[in-house]
């Protein structure tokens, strides 16, 4: 698409990258690049972008399917009801922006439709490389001291969980592209990003990555027009096994405490109620569950923000957070149920569920669609330990747009659709060729 003004012609082909840049600036992985990696009085642009999303999504109403239009109306009515309650009870239209921001982020899903109304596979490819570049710039410029085995043993992590979860997107993208395209660059990039995810020690992201890889394999096998060859399958098993064994033996001989630390982190996942931050989250859940049970349908809303902090340290009997700053829930589910109840939780969750159902109904899926689908699915696991990151809602919107994408033979970056007979012949040729390579 092009915009012409007099003699000036502007292409809008890459305007989605402007949206992606603004979206990712809400995460410290990119915000640090602006502030120089130092604490800054400048706030991340979450609230501003949320306000823009509320306004812009109204203009985009006609772009969506009837179901999404219906859900947008429900979301707007709920938002309007909160504004009315705020005005009549507190005398202000937006009395507590902290509470409103938790529902306003949903409109980012709809806003993303404007930038991905014509989805193309190159868009996700460019975004994946954009994330990789941003990650390495952040690490190399400001966090080099964390890239040591000593930092690993001391659990000194270079970036936060939300940022690590973001780099999971290109990791899964390169994995799916390799399964279908079998390009060595995709395999190398996948293992590089996977290695950093493991090194950064965010156990929730470990779980999400594991789920994503397993689900990706299932969808590639049952929904992709071309199944992975024997070579691709061997590469994903033999290569990491050899490298992993070499690293294990080296680390075991030089720094055995690193291996101990790794297994301790795994043990924390298995014993989440009593070990690590899992026990801390479990205690927070127990502290606030009575208020959720007392307000199951519509939650506490603004009264919840005014509620004194209920989460205390068992040792010092001191509140973990200050009153009047929000309750800082480390769970998407607890956060939404506490503030908005089951009704609000459903409003926020349905677009993601709708996307998953719609993808499952498609006859075949491209690697890009599988990546977005798997990332959306992983959010429900990530939400057990953290609130959904702000950028996650934008990716949901992109995934929604890609439900309308249909691969065709003219696209240079995608394989053409194959008939059942063609797929069978192609797999037979690949199998014979791969076995020949192995034997020789």
Number of C-alpha atoms within 10 A of each C-alpha: 8 9 10 9 8 6 5 7 10 10 10 11 13 12 12 17 15 10 18 18 14 17 22 23 20 19 20 18 25 22 21 20 17 12 13 12 17 11 8 12 7 8 10 18 15 19 19 11 20 22 16 15 20 19 12 17 20 15 12 15 19 11 15 16 10 11 10 18 16 12 16 22 13 13 19 16 12 16 17 13 12 19 17 16 18 18 14 10 12 13 11 13 16 16 17 17 12 15 18 20 16 19 22 22 25 25 26 26 26 31 27 27 25 21 21 20 17 14 19 18 18 14 17 21 16 14 17 20 14 15 22 19 12 16 20 13 16 21 18 12 12 16 15 11 12 18 17 11 15 14 16 19 15 10 17 16 16 21 18 14 20 22 19 23 23 22 21 25 24 25 28 26 25 26 26 27 22 24 26 21 19 18 13 12 11 20 21 14 19 21 17 12 21 19 12 15 21 15 18 22 23 19 19 20 25 21 15 20 25 13 16 25 17 11 19 24 18 13 23 22 15 14 20 21 21 23 19 21 21 16 17 19 13 11 17 15 10 11 13 13 12 11 10 12 12 12 12 16 13 12 15 14 10 10 15 13 16 19 14 13 16 16 12 14 17 16 13 17 19 12 13 16 15 15 15 15 16 20 15 16 21 16 17 22 19 12 14 18 14 12 17 23 13 12 18 17 16 17 24 20 22 21 10 18 19 15 14 16 21 15 22 15 12 9 6 7 9 12 14 14 15 11 14 13 12 17 22 15 19 21 19 21 21 23 23 25 25 30 26 27 23 18 15 22 22 14 17 21 14 13 22 21 14 14 22 19 12 14 21 14 11 12 10 19 23 24 26 24 27 27 28 26 29 25 27 22 19 20 21 19 17 24 18 16 22 22 21 19 20 23 21 22 24 24 21 25 25 25 30 30 25 25 19 15 18 14 17 12 11 9 12 10 14 18 16 14 17 13 10 10 8 13 15 14 12 15 16 13 12 16 16 11 14 16 12 10 10 9 6 6
